[in-house]
Amino acid sequence: MSPAFWTIAAFLGEAATRVTIVAYILLRRPRPAATNLAWIVVILAVPLAGVCAYFLVGEARLSRGRIARHAVIHRKLRQVTAIERAESRQSAQVQPEYRAIANLATTVRETPPTPGNTLQLIGDTDTFVETLEADIDAAVAHCHLVFYIYLDDVVGQRVARALLRAAERGVACRLLVDDVGSRAFLRSRLARRLADGGVEVVRALPANLLRLLFARIDLRNHRKVVVIDGVRGFVGSHNIADDDFAIKRRFAPWVDAMVRLEGPAARDLQALFAEDWFLDTGESLEPVLSIDPPLSKQGVSTQVLGTGPNSGNEGLHQLTLSAIHTANEEIVITTPYFVPDDATNAALQTAARRGVETRLIVPARNDSPLVAAASRGQYAGLLDAGVSIHEFTGGLLHAKTITFDRRLALITTANLDRRSFELNFESSLLVYDTDFASQLRFLQHSYLDRATTVDAARWHARWWPRRLWENAAGTLSPLL
């Protein structure tokens, strides 16, 4: 056959492949049109690279085995906690204006608000590590930890020594760390010391080239959760690492926020850990789920949220949007990575135009130049709508928090971006209490003391190459 035949055949084959992939994208489960359009443009513009990129990172693909294990553990957790869920619905105290929010949050993983929780807000590394060490040293039954990043540094070694002491006392210690975020730790002597000392160290979501054939390897376990004896726990944005964060020291200090809690919410954190542990080990932790933490009469109602690509919905995204639309007076947001989708961007602009005082606090310097540019590419519309934007200059502000009307608080591992809403496994805590929301708001406002306010006029007048770069990066936000 002539060369012309093969040229035409190759052209038709490539065109058929592109059309097939585009049809495949459009037939998949519904997702934002901007995301589909972005991928279609990439595939049509650079066919081979675009198709490869789509199958690598275009969908939230979990392995069939993981999906099957999730169905098993989800069914078990529903059976074990059914009575507790019914009791919580009856006794939790949620402000009337937030009952719809609580109902929506309950649909995420059938975890209703729980009453009687005692909370401690922690805004610095030293206090977090000292408190965590003390709780591990006081443990009598088990210590369960899941973290995205665990570093072999001063903080990592302090926590490791506490776990080794606990294991020596006969306490069951289980440590689950993300395979990508904690890769250096998993290969370190410290990890081997922990394993040799009786601490079970497990890598979450193992990532390697072989797994590319079966699952998307950039779906990460981004959670930061601790459960001690099933009655107390921690949740928030802090990794097990020094605040100078050795792997990215030039952006230090990392500024985080954690919540220590005692009460029924610890049982929900336990269920979250048990699910993750089962998915990566196949070991069921059903016995520890029967622990019934005591209620405090002075305690508050909270709600634990565990979200991820196996949730089957965009629960945290929908919850955030609903809370923004519910706000009447004030919204204060802190996040290190701000790349909102159109719906979140529009919700914030609408809130500001409704007269809601809307403040966004982000780092002045970001460890991801592309994300920083994409974030700043969103500023113009927000500033024009009346949103106040503040850039934190005291390090990398890593706390992910939102307060609504000084009455509702959200502290989470999730950023305001599509990756957190759709791809990562995240952990969050909703607190339905005015006093706690005021404490968190006070912490948020302490960040303002070390921040510069973005001036709208000066922002619009910035140098055109910078505007070009930031606006171009902003157009990539559906893919980030």
Order of alpha helices (4+ residues) and beta strands (2+ residues): alpha-alpha-alpha-alpha-alpha-beta-alpha-beta-alpha-beta-alpha-alpha-beta-beta-beta-beta-beta-alpha-beta-alpha-beta-beta-alpha-beta-alpha-alpha-beta-beta-beta-beta-beta-beta-alpha-beta-alpha-alpha
